[in-house]
Amino acid sequence: MRTRATTTMTAAAVLLAVLTGCGDDGEKKGDAAACKAAVLKVMEDAGEGRMPTGDKRPGSCEGLSEKELQDLSADAVKEYTKKKTEELTKDLDGLGEDATDAVDKELDDALKDLEDAGAQ
């Protein structure tokens, strides 16, 4: 789990460097929503072990100012981190319930065995 988080954060840092490393040429206006979706896709891929290749920013990010890129990248990182935290919390909660159920079953079985032994 720690490796996946490290990989994801590394990808986010690489992506941020790529996104903000190129100046705004002012020729066209990018699509902020599509750019953010592209950033989230890169982070999802990195979370699955697929690191980004190359140093070209997504086409939807071309034309956005450096400030816009920084803001949407920060928003994307927050959104991704929140989503992953919620998923991990849910997974951990599930593990806790499963473990509790297993212990309860073992205790019930042990109690039944004791009662059966006492009845003989």
N, C-alpha and C positions, 0 to 999 in steps of 0.2 A: 504494500500500500504506500509506503514511504517513497519507493522508487517511482511509482506512478505520479505522485505529487511532485517530486523533484523534476521528473521529465516534463510534466505539464508546466511548471513554473519556468523551467529553462526555455521551453517553447514560447511561452508568453514573453519572456525577455528578448528572445531572438526576434519574435514578431514585432515587438515594440521598436526594437532597433531598426528593423527593416522599414517599418511604417514611417518612422520619424526621421530616418536617415536621408531621405530624399526631399529636396525643397519643393515648395508649391510653385508650379510653373504658371498658374493663373489662367491657363488656356481653357480648361474645362472644369466643371463642378462635379465632384464625385457624389456617390449615393451613400450617405452616412449609414442608413439602415442596412444596406447590402454589405457595406464594408464591415460593420459590426458583426453581421452574420458570418462573413468570411473569417474574421478574427476568431469567433467562437468555434468555427469548424476546425481551424488550425489547432486550437486548444483541445478540442475533443479528440482529434487525430493523435495529438501528442500524448494525451492520456491513455491512448491505446497503443502507444509505443511507435507511432509513425511521426517522426520529426519532419519539420518543413525542410524543403530543399530549395536552394537558390536564394537570391537576395532581392527578388522583385516583389513589390507589394501587389496585392490583388487589384485587378482592374477597377473594381468599384471604389477603391480607396484613392485612385488617381485624381488629383485636382482638389482634394481636401487639404485644408491648411494644417500646419504642424499642430496647432492648438486643437483643432477638431480631431485629428488622429490620436493625440494624447488623451483627450477626453473620452473618445469612444473606446479606445483600448483599455483605459482604466475601468470604464463601465462594463466592458466585456469580461475583464478579469474578475470583477466583483460578481457579475452574474454567474460566471462559470464556477467560481469558488463557492458561492452560495448553493448552487445546484449540487455540486459534488459533496458539500458538507451535509446537505439534507439527505442525499443518497446514502452516505456513510452512516449517518445517524440512524436512518431507517434500518440499514443492514445490522448495525450494532444492537438496536432495539429488538430486532428479530432474533438475533443470536441469544440475547438475554432471555427472551420468552421461551425459545426452544430449549435452552439449557435448564431453565426453571421447570419446564414441563417434564424434561427427562429426569431431573432429580426427584420431582414429585412422584413420577411413576415408579422409580426405583424405591422410594420410601414406602409407597403403597404396597408394592410387591413384597418388600421386606416385612412390613407389618402383617400382611396376609400369611406369609411363610411362618412368622412367629405365632400367629393365632392358630394356624393349622397344626403346628408342632405342639402347642399347648393343648389342643383338643384331643390329641392322641394319647 
